[in-house]
Amino acid sequence: MNSNIKGAGLQELYDALIRLVNNKPERIEKGFKISLRTVALEAGKDPSLIRKDRDIYQHLIADIERYAAFQREKSAKKNGQVAELKARIAKLRSEAERFEDLWKAALARELFLLEQLDEYEHRWKKYTNVVDFVPNGSPA
């Protein structure tokens, strides 16, 4: 029996549409955009025969167009969210780099101050009347 004769296989086409909407196709790869062609391929039908018999398949075609529009809207929304997240990541990376630069500058200041302190301690040790103060019982 030829399933491509007028009206035949309508349930198979609707089942294929539902599988594509749920992103669980059986005959084509996941992620395809919903269209008359992909629904027909998923159902194992010839897309040109469905186009020829628009009167018979008008409700199916309307449903396919509605789901395709929904998929495009969802995709656009997702792309917007992805762009927003990428911008946020870029901002956070630049902020992290700024903090890293501030941290390195603080470390450099600390090292400079430690060197200065060491230099002053060596100068003071030259004088005999300056002694290190170590409290009693201190391990140092």
Secondary structure, DSSP 4 states (H G I P E B T S, - for coil): --TTSTTTTHHHHHHHHHHHHTT--SSS-TTPPP-HHHHHHHHT--HHHHHHTTTTTHHHHHHHHHHHHHHHHHHHHHHHHHHHHHHHHHHHHHHHHHHHHHHHHHHHHHHHHHHHHHHHHHHHHTSTT------TT---
